[in-house]
C-alpha cells in the first residue's frame, strides 16, 4: 500500500511539470463589489456584496466551487427588479461582461413572459455566456407557474424554458461566438426554468458548440419540474429544506430536479394545530412539528388526494385565471384584494368567526353538505349561495376589478369548491383515523358522481363507516365521530393557515441569500478564514498538506467545506498546486492563511 501511495505521489508531482501555464493574474483576481435586487414583499431595493473571479469559470463545471455558487446567486438575484433591467446590467458591467441582451424585463410581465438577461466575456480562451433568469418580481407570470399539464415536464416552466433556450441559441449566433461556456442561474420559478434548460443543453451539446464540462447551471429554491430523473453533475440545485415551495410539484407525480442537491437551512419548529371550524376557538391546543416534516407531509397528502390528472385541466386553468386577475390589477387594487381575502378568512372582525351567515354556509352547508354526499347538484347549490354572499361582502368596486374580471372570479367558485371539497373531507377523515379509500363511496372523486345512482348505494359517511366497520370488525374506529359537524378538525389546513407567514418567508429571496452566502467564507463577518486547514483543527500543519495531496490524487474524498478550505490558490479546484502553497506557507509563516480572499502567489 505504501509503495502504491508513493508511486501515486510521484506521478502527481511529475504532472505538475506537465500542467498548462497558470491563468493570468487578472483571471485569478477576486473582484469584490455590491449588487442590487428587489426582495420579496418589500418596496425598496437591497444592496448586497459579491465576490467574483474569472478563474472559477475557467475550471470544469463538474468541479463544485462554493465561490461560484454564491456568485451565481448574485447573478440570479440581480435580475429581480420591478419592470427593469438596470440591476443586472450594472452587475454584468462590474464583472466585465458585455453585449447585454434582455428580454421580457423592461415591460410589464404577463402569464406568457420569462425575464432573461444574457451577456458574454472571453475567459481562458473560451466565450462564457452568462444567463440570468428572473425569479422574483414577475407578478403575472405566477399564472403560468400553476399550469402543470397532464404529463411530462411541468408545462408552465417548460414553455418558459423553451423560450430561454431559443434566446441562448440566438445570442450565440448573433455574436458569432464559438468555443462557448454557458453559465446559467435562476431562483424559484427561474430555478425550475434553469433546471429544464440545463437538461436540454446537456442533451444537445453539439447544437451549442459546447461540452458538458463547459455548462454550469445553478438553481435556487426550485420546485420539481422535470419528468426525467436523470442527474447531471454540472447542475447544482440549492434547496432550503424548510421551503414549502421546493416540495412542489410532488415527486409522486413523477417529477424531479436534475442536479446535485445542496441543502441549506437549519431545523425549525412550527405549531401543528387542528383547526376546528365548528368551535368558538378554531384552533385546538398546538403541538409542534418541524417545518421540513410538515412540508413533506402536506405535499404527500395533497398529491394523494389531487392526482396530476385531477389537477390538470379545469382546476389549474381556474387557478391560473384567478392569479391573472389578481396580478393584472394596479398595486393599490392588489393590496385591497389581498386585504379583503385575509379579512374574510382570519380576521376577528369580518372573518368567518364573526359573520354568522358566512360561518353557517361554510361550516354547516358546505362541509356538512359534503359530509352527506358529493353530488354535483349539491356543489352547484352551495356555490350559488357563496356567490351571493361574496357579492354582498366584496363587490367588484371594493376589490377594484372590472365587471368582466369580477364575473370570472364568481365563475371560479364552483370549480374550486367542487375540486377542493373532497380534499378537505379526506383531511378530516385522516385526523379521525379513517382510511378514505375504505370509507368513501366508490366513485366519490369522480366529478360526475351522483349518490342516487352510485353503487353501492350508501350515501352518508356515517353509513359507509358503519358498514365498513361491521365488515372489518374494527373496534377502534368509532363511526359516530362522523355523524355531525360538531368536530371538524383539519390538521393540514389548520397548520398551514396558522404558520402560513413563517412557511412562506422561508421562500423569500432575502431569507435564502443569508443561508446561501453562509456557505462561503468570503462572506464571513469577521473576514477571517483559515485556508489550508483541511483537517479542521484550527492550525495549518504538514498533516493538512498530506490530506490535500491525498484528495488531489483521489485517495480521500473531501466534504464541500474541506474542498473550499483546501483551495488555497483559489483556482476553483483542489490540486497538488494547493499542496505546494500550503508547504511554502508553513515554511515561511508557521501560522496559516489569514484573511478571506488571500491566495497563494
Secondary structure, 3 states (H helix, E strand, C coil): CHHHHHHHHHHHHHHHCCCCCCCCHHHHCCEEEEEEECCCCCCCCEEEEEEECHHHHHCCCCCCCHHHHHHHHHHHHCCCCCCCCHHHHHHHHHCCCEEEEEECCCCCCCCCCCCEEEEEEEECCEEEEEEEECCCCCHHHHHHHCCCCCCCCCHHHHHHHHHHHHHHHHHHHHCCCCCEEEEEEEECHHHHHHHHHHHHHHHCHHHHCCCHHHEEEEEECCCCCECCCCCCCCEEEEEECCCHHHHCCCHHHCCECCCEEEEECCCCEEEECCEECCCCCCECCCEEEEHHHHHHHHHHHHHHHCCHHHHCCHHHHHHHHHHHHHHHCCHHHHHHHHHHHHHHHHCCCCCHHHCHHHHHHHHHHHHHHHHHCCCHHHHHHHHHHHHHHHHHHCCHHHHCCCHHHHHHHHHHHHHHHHHHHHHHHHHHHHHHCCCHHHHCCCCCCCCCCCCCCCCCCCCCHHHHHHHHHHHHCCCCCCHHHHCCCCCCEEHHHHHHHHCHHHHHHCCCHHHHHHHHHCCCHHHCCCCECCCCCCCCCCCCCHHHHHHHHHHHCCCCCCCHHHHHHHCCCCCCCCCHHHHHHHHHHHHHCCCCCCECCCCCC
